[in-house]
Amino acid sequence: MYDEAQRVPFAMYQKLLTKKRMKNKETINVQGTEISIISRKNEDYISLTDMAGYKDTLEARVVVSNWMSSHYVVDFLGIWEQFNNPNFNRMEFHTVRSTPGRLVLTPKRWVELTNAIGIVSKSGRYGGGIFAHKDIAFEFGTWLSAEFKYLLIREFQRLKEQEQKSLGWSAKRELAKINYHIHTSAIKQNLVPLELTPQQTSIIYATEADVLNVALFGVTAKQWREANSEKAGNMRDYASINELICLSNMESLNAVFINEGLPQKERLIKLNQIAIRQMQVLVDVESRRLLN
């Protein structure tokens, strides 16, 4: 039963890792131009409509069509599709490519002819427009302005770094929740006699949670709420990444200590010593990383 408790929560953790990719829309600002980014099949698509507004806010579609009128651009689009789209219609691509002179091509026409996936059109007053995979959007940025492309890539990378930091915190928070399932399972098997009422059982769980709270944070959940009445959530929601890493380790260790039959007082002392050592190590690692 203890092994089963370890396995069950991991679906929650795996779900969290893809949650950030499922956000409908994000934005970055490049030289005063707000540019939308959406996710399609776990890939980032950047709004060409917004980017075109850098040149002409009223005729964005015309700007994109002008960009696509070049044989070089069509060659680039075709190469991207051949590497990323197994259903790309190569015959129609070659028909388009062989057209003499200046091409007359719109994103909609390109998709209809070649079954392309690198450029998509979204309808709607809000959030609609022409979107392209980031590889293609960066190429469009080159055509707009070298400086604009550089700033676009820089802002895009900054956004991705922020996402990774946010995901890292959320993953650690979720990991703490997962380990809590293991922790409470060990409590139920070893500390909760069958004759206890549900209310008594919840009190024992709260006491064990406070063993971890006191060992790491120095206060109980009630003490934290009384000192931070203006804040929503609980103290763990305001913990740093290092504290959440330490908390995850402590929950697993406390479950082992409980299974070994160690008294609560002895476990509290051990966990506090472990928390001090681990936090010192994590802070030292973070300090060395910042120095490098």
DOSE-947945 format. One record per atom (N, C-alpha, C, O): x, y, z. Coordinates in steps of 0.001 Angstrom, whole numbers, plus 500000, padded with zeros to 6 digits. Example, Ala and Ser with C-alpha at 12.3 -4.5 7.8 and 13.67 -1.06 7.14 Angstrom:
DOSE-947945
513190494310507800;512300495500507800;513200496700507800;514236496681508465;512850497750507080;513670498940507140;512900500030507870;513409501138508039;
This chain:
DOSE-947945
500834498789500000;500000500000500000;500869501262500000;500513502256499367;501999501227500702;502901502373500730;503488502617499346;503602503765498918;503872501521498622;504421501670497268;503397502284496339;503737503118495499;502133501876496484;501074502417495631;500920503916495876;500713504686494938;501021504319497124;500912505750497432;502030506538496786;501847507713496470;503191505921496581;504295506603495934;504049506778494445;504481507764493848;503342505802493840;503173505829492387;502048506741491950;502196507446490951;500953506758492643;499740507435492187;499926508903491864;499475509336490804;500578509715492731;500585511156492481;501422511602491298;501328512766490909;502242510731490701;503154511203489665;502446511668488405;503036512411487620;501202511259488180;500433511782487048;500218513279487208;500203514024486228;500051513716488463;499891515143488735;501147515900488343;501068516987487771;502305515328488649;503578515989488346;503806516080486842;504239517118486341;503514514985486111;503686514987484665;502754515988484008;503125516635483028;501549516120484538;500596517079483983;501098518499484145;500913519328483253;501729518790485267;502240520135485512;503294520518484491;503347521672484069;504141519569484082;505244519882483190;504783520373481829;505532521067481141;503553520024481423;503038520487480130;502040521628480275;501594522196479278;501684521969481529;500661522996481734;501087524326481148;500274525038480558;502367524668481308;502833525962480839;502722526059479320;502486527140478779;502890524939478638;502806524931477187;501386525109476698;501177525405475522;500399524937477571;498999524985477171;498383526373477365;497189526558477129;499184527337477789;498653528679477944;498199529202476593;498884528985475593;497065529885476537;496497530326475274;497320531418474615;497507531397473398;497810532364475385;498439533520474779;499413534193475734;499154534302476933;500548534647475181;501505535450475915;501895536613475014;501633536577473812;502508537629475572;502911538775474766;504304539235475150;504735539075476292;505002539809474182;506272540467474419;506194541837473758;505355542066472887;507064542737474172;507070544085473608;508400544328472916;509460544230473533;508333544648471620;509536544910470839;509418546298470222;508580546532469352;510251547201470674;510263548581470183;508859549204470207;508439549864469256;508156548979471310;506832549559471477;505714548793470811;504557549208470891;506022547691470159;505013546878469481;504691545647470314;505576544836470591;503422545499470718;502991544316471467;502816543151470497;502077543253469518;503498542049470776;503480540889469880;502971539674470643;503500539320471697;501942539043470100;501319537887470749;502042536599470372;502563536455469266;502060535672471319;502647534343471109;501641533311471596;501134533403472714;501355532325470746;500441531260471124;501165529918471020;502249529830470444;500564528892471574;501143527558471518;500257526647470678;499044526581470880;500878525945469735;500190524953468907;501004523667468918;502136523629468436;500413522621469471;501084521327469549;502472521454470181;503458520908469687;502509522198471295;503737522386472071;504819523151471330;505999523030471659;504431523933470339;505372524790469619;504902526236469715;503702526508469745;505854527156469763;505522528577469865;505284529175468484;506089529007467567;504151529883468355;503808530590467128;503672532079467461;502959532458468391;504366532908466688;504413534350466933;503534535066465912;503479534673464747;502860536101466350;501930536822465483;502674537662464446;503343538637464789;502551537276463173;503108538078462088;502300539361461920;502834540393461515;501011539285462235;500158540474462155;500670541560463086;500772542724462698;500995541173464326;501530542143465278;502898542649464831;503184543843464917;503740541734464355;505068542138463899;504962543101462716;505711544074462640;504032542834461790;503863543695460622;503442545094461023;503696546058460300;502791545207462187;502385546515462677;503553547436462935;503376548650463036;504754546874463044;505963547680463192;506169548561461963;506706549665462053;505719548038460790;505850548812459544;504566549537459187;504597550699458780;503426548850459340;502150549443458930;501046548844459779;500676547685459588;500517549615460711;499504549101461636;498161548872460961;497343548109461475;497910549517459818;496608549398459160;496567548296458115;495504547724457871;497688547986457498;497716547004456404;498688545872456714;499580545577455920;498510545238457876;499426544185458293;499422543013457316;500478542458457013;498244542632456821;498157541500455896;498884541792454594;499487540901453995;498824543027454166;499533543420452941;501044543302453152;501771542848452269;501503543718454338;502929543626454657;503391542171454608;504442541869454042;502603541266455203;502971539839455214;502961539288453797;503859538532453428;501956539652452987;501876539177451606;503052539681450777;503582538945449945;503457540911450992;504623541449450285;505879540656450621;506707540375449753;506006540299451906;507157539492452314;507153538139451603;508207537642451205;505972537544451443;505858536215450829;505966536258449305;505911535215448654;506115537430448740;506184537533447273;507561537189446724;507753537099445511;508519536997447628;509883536685447217;510083535180447049;509608534390447866;510789534785445984;511102533367445789;511981532844446923;511864531683447313;512861533694447451;513718533276448563;512877532896449778;513129531879450425;511878533721450082;511025533448451243;510243532162451031;510131531346451945;509702531973449832;508951530749449540;509868529533449642;509449528478450118;511113529675449200;512075528575449354;512288528246450826;512335527076451209;512416529284451648;512618529068453084;511403528379453696;511547527432454469;510205528854453351;508979528240453865;508879526782453450;508505525918454242;509225526521452174;509171525145451675;510140524229452391;509798523093452719;511361524718452639;512355523910453347;511886523620454764;512017522497455251;511332524647455433;510843524434456802;509755523363456817;509771522477457671;508818523436455885;507719522468455838;508231521060455554;507733520095456133;509208520931454682;509730519602454338;510389518934455537;510369517709455659;510968519730456417;511607519173457614;510623518935458752;510885518109459626;509500519642458755;508616519605459914;507194519132459629;506410518941460559;506853518942458366;505473518617458007;505426517431457052;505676517602455858;505111516230457544;505076515045456680;503965515101455632;504007514364454647;502982515964455835;501860516073454895;501998517265453948;501037517650453281;503172517833453893;503406518976453017;503268518553451554;503833517544451132;502516519331450796;502268519032449380;503415519604448549;503411520782448191;504382518766448255;505574519230447547;505286519572446094;505907520477445537;504369518872445486;504049519154444085;503470520559443937;503860521302443037;502548520918444811;501982522256444753;503032523305445101;503022524415444569;503938522934446001;505018523857446346;505855524175445114;506174525337444859;506211523148444354;507030523366443162;506258524151442108;506847524909441337;504952523971442075;504128524762441147;504193526237441523;504368527102440665;504048526514442831;504138527895443297;505534528454443034;505691529588442582;506529527647443323;507923528100443202;508307528400441757;509129529281441506;507732527690440826;508099527855439417;507394529024438737;507640529304437564;506526529701439466;505843530860438888;506863531941438552;507618532355439431;506908532414437296;507907533424436926;507564534798437500;506399535110437749;508587535601437700;508370536960438166;507984537022439632;508210536084440397;507404538133439998;507009538372441378;505820537502441751;504834537439441016;505913536831442894;504840535957443344;503716536780443978;503955537815444601;502505536300443805;501355536902444479;500791535824445397;500072534928444955;501129535925446685;500815534837447604;500385535418448947;501006536344449469;499315534856449490;498855535222450831;499039534017451751;499130532888451269;499095534230453036;499204533098453970;498089532078453775;498339530873453784;496861532557453598;495737531653453410;495921530813452156;495693529603452180;496336531449451053;496539530729449792;497670529720449913;497574528612449384;498733530089450599;499871529197450813;499454527934451568;499856526828451205;498664528098452598;498198526947453386;497267526068452558;497375524842452592;496357526689451817;495408525920450994;496117525103449923;495738523960449671;497133525666449292;497832524978448203;498754523872448702;498801522793448112;499476524126449769;500551523207450172;500281522426451451;501090521588451849;499150522695452096;498848522056453385;499915522395454425;500297521552455238;500384523630454387;501442524078455288;500931524191456720;499745524419456957;501846524029457660;501516524147459086;502355525223459771;502097525573460923;503347525742459075;504244526729459678;503609528085459830;504029528875460676;502594528375459019;501848529617459100;500379529272459267;499856528418458551;499710529928460204;498295529664460451;497560530987460598;498140531996460999;496283530965460270;495430532136460451;494386531834461505;493709530807461457;494265532746462459;493263532609463513;492233533713463341;492572534886463186;490974533316463371;489902534296463250;489543534841464621;489901534271465652;488834535948464608;488402536536465872;488906537958466026;490012538301465606;488071538767466637;488427540165466843;489585540303467810;490455541157467639;489588539447468839;490650539481469823;491446538187469738;490887537098469870;492729538306469521;493578537124469443;493669536527468060;494346535516467872;492991537134467067;493062536622465706;494267537177464968;495021537991465501;494437536721463721;495533537216462902;496353536091462311;495971534922462371;497490536462461738;498398535503461109;499507535167462101;500182536057462617;499683533885462358;500734533431463256;501678532499462507;501262531783461596;502942532511462892;503929531639462260;504817531012463324;505061531596464380;505293529810463020;506250529166463920;507416530127464151;507765530913463271;508007530057465327;509046531028465700;510186531065464681;510754532129464437;510528529924464086;511595529919463076;511238530834461907;512075531589461412;509988530752461479;509516531552460351;509345533004460772;509658533920460011;508848533211461982;508651534575462472;509981535320462565;510053536509462253;511024534626462989;512335535275463060;512821535663461657;513447536708461480;512531534821460672;512897535137459289;512124536359458800;512674537211458102;510859536438459167;510052537617458834;510657538861459496;510669539943458910;511155538692460718;511792539797461428;513005540324460697;513262541528460705;513767539423460056;514919539844459268;514493540790458153;515154541793457886;513379540456457507;512871541274456396;512398542642456892;512542543645456194;511833542675458100;511347543939458650;512501544870459003;512529546032458599;513456544330459770;514578545146460237;515534544259461022;515101543449461842;516828544407460775;517823543621461507;517743543911463004;517838542999463825;517568545180463350;517461545554464759;516200544968465381;516225544478466510;515096545023464638;513833544476465138;513965542972465390;513485542462466403;514614542270464466;514788540822464641;515623540529465888;515283539645466675;516702541265466062;517563541039467225;516784541242468524;516867540425469441;516027542337468594;515262542628469803;514132541625470004;513794541278471135;513551541164468900;512504540136468979;513051538858469596;512446538285470502;514204538416469096;514807537184469626;515178537364471088;514975536457471896;515719538523471435;516114538771472829;514908538730473762;514968538119474829;513810539382473361;512609539396474196;511975538015474287;511468537621475337;512008537287473179;511457535936473169;512243535041474127;511654534279474893;513566535133474082;514395534328474982;514161534709476438;514139533846477316;513986536009476692;513704536460478056;512402535851478568;512314535427479721;511390535813477695;510105535220478059;510265533743478386;509706533258479369;511030533023477562;511229531596477804;511988531344479108;511705530381479820;512954532213479416;513690532069480672;512769532282481868;512863531572482870;511878533266481755;510910533506482828;509985532309482994;509644531929484115;509578531714481872;508707530537481931;509407529392482641;508799528698483456;510686529192482336;511424528094482952;511563528306484452;511447527358485229;511814529565484866;511914529847486296;510582529591486984;510529529011488068;509500530034486333;508165529834486895;507827528358486970;507274527886487964;508162527627485908;507897526194485889;508706525479486945;508231524535487576;509967525948487140;510810525328488154;510197525461489532;510178524497490297;509683526670489868;509049526872491162;507805526015491281;507588525372492308;506972525998490223;505722525236490268;505995523746490390;505285523029491096;507047523280489684;507373521857489741;507806521462491144;507417520413491656;508628522328491767;509060522025493129;507874522039494085;507792521212494994;506942522993493875;505738523071494731;504900521820494543;504376521269495511;504770521366493294;503982520166493029;504669518936493598;504014518023494101;506014518918493513;506761517791494071;506553517706495574;506444516616496136;506500518868496220;506231518876497657;504857518283497948;504687517548498921;503868518605497091;502525518046497269;502530516532497066;501863515794497792;503304516074496053;503373514635495780;503973513894496968;503447512871497409;505087514429497482;505710513777498624;504814513812499852;504926512957500731;503917514808499917;502991514881501044;502047513681501046;501650513203502109;501677513182499825;500847511977499749;501577510796500381;500983510016501126;502877510669500078;503673509586500668;503757509776502178;503627508827502951;503976511026502577;504087511373503993;502833510991504764;502919510335505802;501643511404504255;500394511127504951;500052509644504940;499413509139505862;500487508941503877;500258507493503832;501010506804504958;500477505905505608;502259507228505191;503046506632506274;502425506949507631;502420506102508525;501903508164507789;501242508534509052;500041507636509299;499852507127510404;499225507443508259;498006506654508406;498316505218508797;497596504623509598;499389504653508234;499724503261508490;500372503062509858;500258501990510453;501057504104510361;501876503897511542;501480504713512767;501803504323513889;500783505846512580;500492506709513720;499019506843514039;498670507327515116;498153506433513147;496728506655513349;496044505345513727;495804504519512847;495727505126514974;495006503905515372;493634503866514718;493057504913514426;493112502682514487;491849502533513794;490689503134514565;489699503552513964;490793503184515888;489656503670516661;489508505189516653;488514505698517170;490447505923516094;490334507381516043;489207507820515121;488926507183514106;488574508914515492;487544509496514629;488226510259513494;489411510580513591;487488510552512420;488070511356511336;488615512693511825;489651513154511345;487920513322512783;488397514600513308;489733514432514023;490642515247513863;489842513371514808;491102513108515494;492218512811514493;493364513217514685;491866512100513429;492849511779512400;493387513040511754;494591513154511526;492504513997511453;492943515235510815;493864516014511736;494780516691511268;493634515928513038;494502516626513992;495898516021513967;496893516742514037;495971514725513868;497285514075513806;498005514455512516;499209514713512537;497290514494511401;497912514918510149;498438516343510275;499559516634509856;497635517225510850;498060518615510992;499294518700511879;500200519489511606;499340517899512936;500494517897513817;501745517466513073;502802518076513232;501635516423512266;502784515952511496;503208516971510441;504399517128510173;502244517660509845;502596518718508897;503375519814509613;504315520385509060;502977520101510843;503677521139511603;505062520694512050;505928521532512304;505282519394512149;506642518909512416;507570519411511311;508665519899511589;507133519292510071;507926519773508937;507994521297508926;509046521881508668;506853521934509211;506829523397509217;507810523966510235;508570524887509936;507781523407511437;508660523909512500;510118523595512184;510998524427512407;510377522387511661;511744521988511344;512370522883510282;513560523190510349;511570523303509298;512104524101508192;511876525596508364;512792526401508194;510621525962508711;510269527384508762;510314527985510169;510328529206510327;510337527131511180;510432527622512548;509116527990513189;509090528417514343;508011527832512458;506688528152513003;505684527102512552;505913526395511571;504565527002513275;503473526128512862;502626526845511818;502784528045511596;501735526110511187;500843526710510195;499959527787510834;499728528840510240;499471527517512044;498629528486512734;499404529756513069;498894530864512900;500630529593513541;501446530759513868;501715531615512636;501719532843512712;501942530949511492;502195531701510249;500949532464509830;501036533631509447;499776531810509899;498529532475509508;498248533684510394;497811534729509910;498499533540511679;498264534654512597;499206535824512314;498823536983512474;500433535526511896;501407536575511608;501259537150510205;501794538218509907;500521536430509333;500371536867507939;498906536799507520;498577536224506483;498042537379508318;496599537297508072;496179537953506765;495119537638506223;497006538866506255;496643539567505021;496974538754503764;496575539131502662;497696537649503924;498121536846502773;497178535673502540;496655535076503481;496972535358501261;496173534180500902;497068532945500889;498290533058500785;496454531764500995;497223530528500932;497912530206502243;497465530620503313;499014529457502150;499752529070503346;501232529358503151;501651529806502084;502018529100504183;503434529472504146;504188528781503021;505164529328502506;503752527588502633;504461526867501576;504262527519500211;505092527368499314;503158528240500061;502929528961498813;503903530126498649;504095530621497539;504514530564499740;505442531687499693;506892531227499875;507792532049500050;507108529926499834;508450529387500024;509303529608498776;508785529694497662;510612529697498978;511546529805497858;511733528431497227;511324527418497794;512356528403496049;512626527124495380;513508526251496263;513271525048496376;514519526840496887;515407526063497760;514637525466498931;514861524315499304;513733526246499509;512928525737500627;512015524604500181;511792523652500930;511480524702498954;510605523640498457;511389522366498155;510892521260498369;512608522525497659;513468521350497447;513729520663498783;513600519446498909;514097521462499768;514370520919501105;513117520271501690;513198519199502290;511965520911501521;510707520380502043;510377519032501422;509929518119502116;510598518904500115;510335517628499435;511187516512500025;510698515410500272;512468516808500247;513358515809500851;512916515454502269;512931514286502656;512529516454503029;512121516228504416;510849515392504510;510721514560505407;509918515605503598;508676514812503621;508972513338503393;508398512470504051;509882513060502446;510258511665502195;510973511072503408;510698509941503809;511889511843503985;512637511350505143;511732511142506350;511891510161507076;510785512050506576;509877511893507706;509034510637507555;508731509958508536;508651510329506294;507892509104506065;508720507882506453;508202506927507032;510023507923506125;510918506812506502;511057506742508021;511004505657508600;511234507891508664;511376507910510122;510122507379510811;510205506662511808;508968507740510269;507707507248510837;507617505737510713;507238505050511662;507971505218509530;507944503765509330;508912503043510257;508683501892510629;509996503723510629;510976503123511532;510554503242512999;511214502696513883;509452503956513255;508934504056514612;509605505096515487;509498505021516711;510303506075514891;510962507102515695;509919508023516328;508953508393515661;510085508396517579;509148509319518239;509158510680517538;510138511063516900;508054511388517673;507928512658516983;509006513661517402;509561514361516554;509306513737518700;510318514673519179;511666514398518538;512370515323518134;512027513111518447;513309512747517851;513330513067516350;514342513509515806;512176512829515694;512088513140514261;512230514636514019;512898515060513076;511595515434514878;511663516888514728;513107517380514818;513531518217514022;513852516864515779;515255517269515936;516061516870514709;516834517670514182;515878515617514247;516605515137513067;516275515984511836;517167516389511091;514992516240511638;514561516989510460;515075518421510486;515448518968509448;515095519021511648;515611520379511770;517103520426511413;517552521338510720;517860519442511890;519286519378511563;519491519173510061;520370519776509447;518661518311509495;518753518060508049;518409519326507267;519072519657506284;517365520032507710;516949521256507018;518064522298507044;518319522958506036;518725522448508180;519818523418508297;520944523070507337;521452523936506624;521339521779507321;522442521359506438;522075521532504967;522870522048504182;520863521099504594;520476521170503190;520338522609502717;520761522934501608;519757523471503532;519611524866503135;520977525541503004;521175526376502122;521918525180503881;523266525736503763;523902525325502444;524532526142501772;523738524054502072;524295523561500813;523637524256499625;524325524692498703;522302524360499644;521586524979498526;521941526447498377;522083526942497259;522085527147499499;522471528560499442;523885528702498905;524160529610498121;524792527812499319;526168527854498817;526211527608497315;526942528286496593;525433526642496843;525381526339495412;524852527537494632;525385527890493580;523784528168495165;523203529336494498;524196530502494460;524276531229493470;524946530668495546;525932531750495603;527036531533494583;527461532475493913;527506530290494462;528565529993493483;528059530192492065;528799530657491197;526785529839491823;526211530013490480;526147531485490114;526437531856488977;525766532335491079;525665533772490809;527047534377490581;527205535276489754;528052533884491314;529416534389491134;529970534020489773;530716534789489167;529594532819489286;530070532390487966;529263533103486883;529499532888485694;
